[in-house]
Amino acid sequence: MAELNSEVRDNVLIIRLPARMDAAAVRELEGPFTTAVTEHEGPVLVDVSKVDFAASLALRMLMMNLKDQQNRGYDLRLFGLQPQIADVFRKTRFDTLFAISDSEEEGLESLRAQS
């Protein structure tokens, strides 16, 4: 069973994804993930530091929520991409869609600098 953890720091919703974001995990987590994002009135920072596998459905889930956040005037950023996931983001050009930080603190600082 995939688990989604989240917390709010400085009005930023931080969502922590599990290691495997395969099709089954995405089906299980997409509803709670989207609900958490849309119910939060502010920016979102997604911790992908544990993710070592991401199915295309996981990328779709992130992209759809990014677009929704942008339409609402907020941002959705990522941090902590493992090398193999960073490679997928480069090959699919998702790294041009998302602001990506190395660490949680760097991600929070980039959001502070934006406001």
C-alpha atoms as an extended CHARMM CRD file, in Angstrom:
* protein
*
       115  EXT
         1         1  MET       CA              0.0000000000        0.0000000000        0.0000000000  PROA      1               0.0000000000
         2         2  ALA       CA              1.4510000000        3.3240000000       -1.1300000000  PROA      2               0.0000000000
         3         3  GLU       CA              1.4800000000        6.1240000000        1.3960000000  PROA      3               0.0000000000
         4         4  LEU       CA              1.3500000000        9.8750000000        0.9290000000  PROA      4               0.0000000000
         5         5  ASN       CA              2.7350000000       12.0790000000        3.7060000000  PROA      5               0.0000000000
         6         6  SER       CA              2.3850000000       15.8290000000        3.8450000000  PROA      6               0.0000000000
         7         7  GLU       CA              2.9730000000       18.8430000000        6.0600000000  PROA      7               0.0000000000
         8         8  VAL       CA              2.7010000000       22.6080000000        5.7730000000  PROA      8               0.0000000000
         9         9  ARG       CA              5.7560000000       24.8270000000        6.3770000000  PROA      9               0.0000000000
        10        10  ASP       CA              5.6220000000       28.5920000000        5.8620000000  PROA      10              0.0000000000
        11        11  ASN       CA              2.3230000000       28.2020000000        3.9620000000  PROA      11              0.0000000000
        12        12  VAL       CA              3.9860000000       25.7130000000        1.5860000000  PROA      12              0.0000000000
        13        13  LEU       CA              2.3820000000       22.2660000000        1.3100000000  PROA      13              0.0000000000
        14        14  ILE       CA              5.1420000000       19.6580000000        1.2280000000  PROA      14              0.0000000000
        15        15  ILE       CA              4.0200000000       16.2850000000       -0.1440000000  PROA      15              0.0000000000
        16        16  ARG       CA              6.3450000000       13.2840000000        0.1930000000  PROA      16              0.0000000000
        17        17  LEU       CA              5.9960000000       10.5740000000       -2.4420000000  PROA      17              0.0000000000
        18        18  PRO       CA              6.8310000000        6.8960000000       -1.8410000000  PROA      18              0.0000000000
        19        19  ALA       CA              9.6910000000        5.0310000000       -3.5300000000  PROA      19              0.0000000000
        20        20  ARG       CA              7.6400000000        3.2570000000       -6.1900000000  PROA      20              0.0000000000
        21        21  MET       CA              5.3050000000        5.3570000000       -8.2670000000  PROA      21              0.0000000000
        22        22  ASP       CA              4.1610000000        2.5370000000      -10.5170000000  PROA      22              0.0000000000
        23        23  ALA       CA              0.6910000000        2.4180000000      -12.0920000000  PROA      23              0.0000000000
        24        24  ALA       CA             -0.8670000000        0.7720000000       -9.0100000000  PROA      24              0.0000000000
        25        25  ALA       CA              0.6040000000        3.3760000000       -6.6380000000  PROA      25              0.0000000000
        26        26  VAL       CA             -0.4890000000        6.2580000000       -8.8670000000  PROA      26              0.0000000000
        27        27  ARG       CA             -4.0480000000        4.8880000000       -9.0340000000  PROA      27              0.0000000000
        28        28  GLU       CA             -4.0520000000        4.7710000000       -5.2400000000  PROA      28              0.0000000000
        29        29  LEU       CA             -2.3950000000        8.1460000000       -4.6250000000  PROA      29              0.0000000000
        30        30  GLU       CA             -3.6240000000       10.3650000000       -7.4480000000  PROA      30              0.0000000000
        31        31  GLY       CA             -6.9400000000       11.2270000000       -5.7490000000  PROA      31              0.0000000000
        32        32  PRO       CA             -5.4370000000       12.0900000000       -2.3460000000  PROA      32              0.0000000000
        33        33  PHE       CA             -2.5260000000       13.9350000000       -4.0130000000  PROA      33              0.0000000000
        34        34  THR       CA             -4.8150000000       16.0690000000       -6.1910000000  PROA      34              0.0000000000
        35        35  THR       CA             -7.1700000000       16.7530000000       -3.2810000000  PROA      35              0.0000000000
        36        36  ALA       CA             -4.2940000000       17.8820000000       -1.0580000000  PROA      36              0.0000000000
        37        37  VAL       CA             -2.9590000000       20.1740000000       -3.7970000000  PROA      37              0.0000000000
        38        38  THR       CA             -6.3130000000       21.7310000000       -4.7030000000  PROA      38              0.0000000000
        39        39  GLU       CA             -7.4070000000       22.2290000000       -1.0870000000  PROA      39              0.0000000000
        40        40  HSD       CA             -4.1920000000       24.0790000000       -0.2440000000  PROA      40              0.0000000000
        41        41  GLU       CA             -4.2590000000       27.8140000000       -0.9490000000  PROA      41              0.0000000000
        42        42  GLY       CA             -0.6010000000       28.2790000000       -1.7090000000  PROA      42              0.0000000000
        43        43  PRO       CA              2.4800000000       26.7590000000       -3.3200000000  PROA      43              0.0000000000
        44        44  VAL       CA              3.2790000000       23.0470000000       -3.2410000000  PROA      44              0.0000000000
        45        45  LEU       CA              6.6860000000       21.4040000000       -2.9300000000  PROA      45              0.0000000000
        46        46  VAL       CA              6.8470000000       17.7110000000       -3.8280000000  PROA      46              0.0000000000
        47        47  ASP       CA              9.5270000000       15.5320000000       -2.2330000000  PROA      47              0.0000000000
        48        48  VAL       CA             10.5730000000       12.9300000000       -4.7760000000  PROA      48              0.0000000000
        49        49  SER       CA             13.8090000000       12.0130000000       -2.9840000000  PROA      49              0.0000000000
        50        50  LYS       CA             12.6310000000        8.4590000000       -2.2460000000  PROA      50              0.0000000000
        51        51  VAL       CA             11.1790000000        7.8360000000       -5.7030000000  PROA      51              0.0000000000
        52        52  ASP       CA             13.2930000000        5.2730000000       -7.5510000000  PROA      52              0.0000000000
        53        53  PHE       CA             10.6630000000        4.2970000000      -10.1270000000  PROA      53              0.0000000000
        54        54  ALA       CA              8.0970000000        6.5350000000      -11.8080000000  PROA      54              0.0000000000
        55        55  ALA       CA              5.6180000000        5.2320000000      -14.3700000000  PROA      55              0.0000000000
        56        56  SER       CA              4.3790000000        7.5900000000      -17.0510000000  PROA      56              0.0000000000
        57        57  LEU       CA              1.1500000000        7.9210000000      -15.0450000000  PROA      57              0.0000000000
        58        58  ALA       CA              3.1770000000        9.4580000000      -12.2010000000  PROA      58              0.0000000000
        59        59  LEU       CA              4.6210000000       12.0520000000      -14.5770000000  PROA      59              0.0000000000
        60        60  ARG       CA              1.1190000000       12.7750000000      -15.8570000000  PROA      60              0.0000000000
        61        61  MET       CA             -0.1700000000       13.1990000000      -12.2900000000  PROA      61              0.0000000000
        62        62  LEU       CA              2.5760000000       15.7300000000      -11.5200000000  PROA      62              0.0000000000
        63        63  MET       CA              2.0720000000       17.6240000000      -14.7770000000  PROA      63              0.0000000000
        64        64  MET       CA             -1.7210000000       17.8610000000      -14.3970000000  PROA      64              0.0000000000
        65        65  ASN       CA             -1.3510000000       19.2090000000      -10.8660000000  PROA      65              0.0000000000
        66        66  LEU       CA              1.3200000000       21.6730000000      -12.0050000000  PROA      66              0.0000000000
        67        67  LYS       CA             -1.0530000000       23.0550000000      -14.6490000000  PROA      67              0.0000000000
        68        68  ASP       CA             -3.9070000000       23.2670000000      -12.1370000000  PROA      68              0.0000000000
        69        69  GLN       CA             -1.6770000000       25.0930000000       -9.6520000000  PROA      69              0.0000000000
        70        70  GLN       CA             -0.5160000000       27.5440000000      -12.3200000000  PROA      70              0.0000000000
        71        71  ASN       CA             -4.1340000000       28.1970000000      -13.3530000000  PROA      71              0.0000000000
        72        72  ARG       CA             -4.8960000000       29.0290000000       -9.7080000000  PROA      72              0.0000000000
        73        73  GLY       CA             -1.9090000000       31.4020000000       -9.5110000000  PROA      73              0.0000000000
        74        74  TYR       CA              0.2890000000       29.0900000000       -7.4270000000  PROA      74              0.0000000000
        75        75  ASP       CA              3.3610000000       26.9920000000       -8.0850000000  PROA      75              0.0000000000
        76        76  LEU       CA              4.1920000000       23.3040000000       -7.7640000000  PROA      76              0.0000000000
        77        77  ARG       CA              7.8870000000       22.4870000000       -7.5020000000  PROA      77              0.0000000000
        78        78  LEU       CA              9.9010000000       19.3240000000       -6.9840000000  PROA      78              0.0000000000
        79        79  PHE       CA             12.9750000000       18.4930000000       -4.9740000000  PROA      79              0.0000000000
        80        80  GLY       CA             15.3530000000       15.6230000000       -4.4430000000  PROA      80              0.0000000000
        81        81  LEU       CA             15.2640000000       13.8140000000       -7.8030000000  PROA      81              0.0000000000
        82        82  GLN       CA             17.3400000000       10.6410000000       -7.7510000000  PROA      82              0.0000000000
        83        83  PRO       CA             19.7290000000       10.3510000000      -10.7380000000  PROA      83              0.0000000000
        84        84  GLN       CA             17.5970000000        7.8200000000      -12.6370000000  PROA      84              0.0000000000
        85        85  ILE       CA             14.4550000000        9.9580000000      -12.1800000000  PROA      85              0.0000000000
        86        86  ALA       CA             16.3460000000       13.1330000000      -13.1370000000  PROA      86              0.0000000000
        87        87  ASP       CA             17.4190000000       11.3110000000      -16.3130000000  PROA      87              0.0000000000
        88        88  VAL       CA             13.7740000000       10.5120000000      -17.1320000000  PROA      88              0.0000000000
        89        89  PHE       CA             12.8590000000       14.1590000000      -16.5640000000  PROA      89              0.0000000000
        90        90  ARG       CA             15.6590000000       15.2850000000      -18.9220000000  PROA      90              0.0000000000
        91        91  LYS       CA             14.7170000000       12.7860000000      -21.6410000000  PROA      91              0.0000000000
        92        92  THR       CA             11.0270000000       13.7070000000      -21.4920000000  PROA      92              0.0000000000
        93        93  ARG       CA             11.8500000000       17.4360000000      -21.1200000000  PROA      93              0.0000000000
        94        94  PHE       CA              9.8390000000       17.5750000000      -17.9020000000  PROA      94              0.0000000000
        95        95  ASP       CA             12.8450000000       19.3590000000      -16.4150000000  PROA      95              0.0000000000
        96        96  THR       CA             11.8040000000       22.3610000000      -18.5380000000  PROA      96              0.0000000000
        97        97  LEU       CA              8.2850000000       22.3510000000      -17.0520000000  PROA      97              0.0000000000
        98        98  PHE       CA              9.1300000000       22.0670000000      -13.3540000000  PROA      98              0.0000000000
        99        99  ALA       CA             11.3340000000       24.1100000000      -11.0630000000  PROA      99              0.0000000000
       100       100  ILE       CA             13.5060000000       21.4460000000       -9.4270000000  PROA      100             0.0000000000
       101       101  SER       CA             15.6390000000       21.8920000000       -6.3080000000  PROA      101             0.0000000000
       102       102  ASP       CA             18.1970000000       19.5750000000       -4.7760000000  PROA      102             0.0000000000
       103       103  SER       CA             16.8320000000       19.7980000000       -1.2180000000  PROA      103             0.0000000000
       104       104  GLU       CA             13.7400000000       20.7450000000        0.7570000000  PROA      104             0.0000000000
       105       105  GLU       CA             15.4100000000       23.8510000000        2.1690000000  PROA      105             0.0000000000
       106       106  GLU       CA             16.5300000000       24.9580000000       -1.3000000000  PROA      106             0.0000000000
       107       107  GLY       CA             12.9890000000       24.4360000000       -2.5960000000  PROA      107             0.0000000000
       108       108  LEU       CA             11.4870000000       26.4450000000        0.2590000000  PROA      108             0.0000000000
       109       109  GLU       CA             14.0290000000       29.2160000000       -0.2810000000  PROA      109             0.0000000000
       110       110  SER       CA             13.2410000000       29.3620000000       -4.0070000000  PROA      110             0.0000000000
       111       111  LEU       CA              9.5410000000       29.7670000000       -3.1850000000  PROA      111             0.0000000000
       112       112  ARG       CA             10.3210000000       32.5060000000       -0.6330000000  PROA      112             0.0000000000
       113       113  ALA       CA             12.4090000000       34.3230000000       -3.2430000000  PROA      113             0.0000000000
       114       114  GLN       CA              9.5530000000       34.0900000000       -5.7350000000  PROA      114             0.0000000000
       115       115  SER       CA              7.0160000000       35.8260000000       -3.4690000000  PROA      115             0.0000000000
